Amino acid sequence: MKIATFNAASIRARLPILVEWLAQVEPDVLAIQETKVEDDKFPLSDFEDLGYQVAIHGQKSWNGVAILSRSPISSVRTGFGDDLFPTDCRILSCEIDGVSIVNTYVPNGNTVGSDKFLYKLSWMERFRQLLDERYRPDEPVIWLGDINVAPKPIDVYDSKKMFGGVGHHPDEFARLDAIVDFGLIDVFRKHQPEGGNYTFWDFQIPRSVERNLGWRIDHIYATEALADRCQSCVIDIDPRRWTRPSDHTFVVADFDI
């Protein structure tokens, strides 16, 4: 199973890139974040024409998640299933070929100490509870998406400068560690222990891609049984250089299942 994740920063704006990339790479599953569109306006037919089934959970202008799959999608669930985050279109889970897939767009947090930052921390705490409620670490589970945390110094181009800010803050590290302690393994780091590998380059930094001034905030995690069967995990940087790109790029993992 070739499974990928991508923050599109608007599904409609990035549709040409998605269609071209899917035709080239042909992943079995693609998790998309920040679709920024209501479900009835999602470009379903463009992906169905490529042979994908689609599950969506979106809203106008903000957030939104989707999962594309060449195999049947079942057991689709959205959100936390409670009233704590009733309009928060950030979680879409399903089952594909016996594997539980959990696609998330973790809140950004905006500014340390702000209400949005506290919301991010509480959201991550609630997500750990969701894992405990719905899954077991001995089951085949993949969690992926825009996690909005660069958890190690090697995950950001200038850790000393960025440390303590949003995306590279000890409070975020603690929440992410608690989630990972459920029994998840970062499959990119399983294959690539070196730094300098990023998934996001800020448009506000001149020539950020060419200078490789980026962050690794898009992740793929798997429970141990699946992680042991992960044959590769790579960051495909090329689409970040295409016309009208997202500020993120694709991460692709290949599992022998």
N, C-alpha and C positions, 0 to 999 in steps of 0.2 A: 504494500500500500504506500503510494507516494502522497504525502499529505503536506499542505502548505498553508501559510498564513500571510495576510496582507492587509495593512491599513490603507484603504483606498482614498481617504479624505474626499469623499463624494463618489459614489458608484457611477453616477451618470457622467461626471467629468472625466473619470478614469476608464470609462467603458472601452475605448479603443485599445488602451494598454492591456486591460484584462483580457479582451478577446484575442489579441495577438499573443499574449503570454500563454494563455491556456492552449491555444493551438500549437504553440511551440513545445511546451513542457509536458502537457497532457497529464496533470496530476489527477489522482483518483479523488482527492478531496481538497477543497480550498475553503478556508475560513477567512471571511472578510469582515473588517471592522470599519466603523465610521462611514456607513453607507449614506447617511444624511437624506433619507427619502422614506416617504410613507409606503406601506406594503403595496397599495394599489398602483403605485407609480414606479415600482421596482422593475427594471428591464429584464423580466423573466425570459422572454422569448430568445434574447440574444444568447443566453447561456443554455437554454434547452436545445437550441439549434446546434450547439456543440456537443450535445449528448449528456448534459448534466441535469440532475434533479436539484431542486432549490428549496431550501428552508430559509425564511426571512423573519426578522423582527425589527421593524424600523419605525421611525418617526420623522416628522418634517424638520429638515435643516440641521438636526443634531444626532449624534450617536448613531445607533443602528448597527446590527450585525446580520450576517448571512452565512450559510454553509452551502457549498456546491458539492455534488457527489455523483460519480458515475454509477454507483450502486444505489439500491433503494435506501431511503432515509426513513427511519422509524423512531418512535418514542420521542418526538420533538417536544421540548419544554422551553419556556422563556422565563427570564427573570428568576428571582429568588423564590417565587411562589408564596409570598406573604405581602403585607401592606407597607413594608418599610421603604421600598423603592418602587412604588406602583407605576411610575412613568419612565423608569430608567431602562431604556432599550440597550442593554450592555451585555446580556448573557443569552446565549442560544446553545442548547445542548440537544444531542440526539444519539442514536445508535446507528452505526454503519458497519456491516459485515462483522457483527459481534463485538465491535469496539465502541466504547462510549467516548463521544467527542464533546468537549466543552469549549466553546468559543467565547472569549470575553474581550471587551473593550474597557479596561480598567480606567477609572477617572484619572484625569491629569493631575489635579490638585492645585493648579494655578500659582499660588503663593504660599510659602510655608507660614503657618499660623492662621491662615484664612479659613473661612467656613468651608471653602471647597477642599482645602487640604485635610481638614478634619473629616469631611465627608469621604475623601479617598481612603483614609485610614479605617474608618468604620465600615466602608464598603468591603475592603479587603478582609477585615475580621469576619464580616458576614459571609463572605465567599468561602472562607475556611470552614465555617459551620455547614455551608451547603455541601461541600465535599463529604463531610462526616455524615450528613443526612442521606445522601443519595448513592454514595459509592464506597467501595472497600479497596484498600491498597493492593490486595491480591487479585483484583479484577483488571481487565485491560481498559485503561482510561488514558486518554490524551487530553491535556489542557493546553490551549494555545491561544495566541492573539496578541494584541497590543497591551502589554502588561504595564507600560508606562513607568517602569523602574529599571535603572541600570544598576544591578545589585553589587557589582565588584568594581574595583578601580580600573580593571582592564576593559570594562564595558562602556567607558566614556573617554573621549579624547583627552580630557584634562581633569582628572579626578580631584586633584588638589583645589583647583578653581571651582569645580562644580559641587564638591562635597558640602552637604548641609542644605543644598537647594532642592527644589522640587525635582523628583526623578532620581536623586542620588543622596537621599537623606536617611539617617539611621532609623527613624521611625518607620519608614517604608521598608527598609531592609528587614526589620523585625517582623513586620506583617507578612512579607513575602517568605521569609524563612519559616514562619508558622504554617503557611500554605504548603510549602514544599515538604515540610515535615510530615504531611499526610502520607507521604510515600511516593513522591514525584522526583524524577531525574531530568535535569536540563540536558536534552539530547544534543544540542549544539556543542555545549562544553564537553560532552562525552567524546566528541570527535575532534574538537578544536580548542585546545587549552590556551592558545596564544591570544594576546590582545590585538587591537587594531581592526577588529571585525565588527562592523556596525550595521544597523538596520534603518536608522533615521538620521537625516542630515537637514539641519535647519535652513530654510530658505533665506533667513535673515543674515546668515553668515556667507559672505562672498566666496564663491567657488568652494563651498563646503565639501562637496563630493571629491573634487580634484585634490583637495588638501586633506581629505579623509578626517574631517572634524565632525565626528558623528557620535551616536549613542546606540547601544544595543538594548532596545526596549521591547522588541518583538520576539517572543520566545515560544518554544515548543517543549512541553514537559510530558513525560510518560511514566506510568507506574513501572516498577522494576521488570516485570515479565516482558513488557513491550520494549522498554529501553534496551534490554539485552538483545532484542531483535532489530534494533535500529542500525541499519547498515551505513547510513550517511546522513549528515545534516549540513546544509550549506546555505549561505546568504547569496542570493542572486542580485548582484548590484546593478546589472545592466539596465533594467527598466527604470531605475532612478535617473538615468541619463537620457531617456527617451523624451519625446515632445510632450509637454504638459504633464509631467510626472506628479505622483504623490510625493510628499516629503519622506515617506517610508518606502521600503522595497520588500520583496518576497523572501521568506525563509521556507526552505523545503527539506523535509525529512523523508527518508525511504525506509520503510519497515518490511521485514520479511514475514508477512502474514497474508 
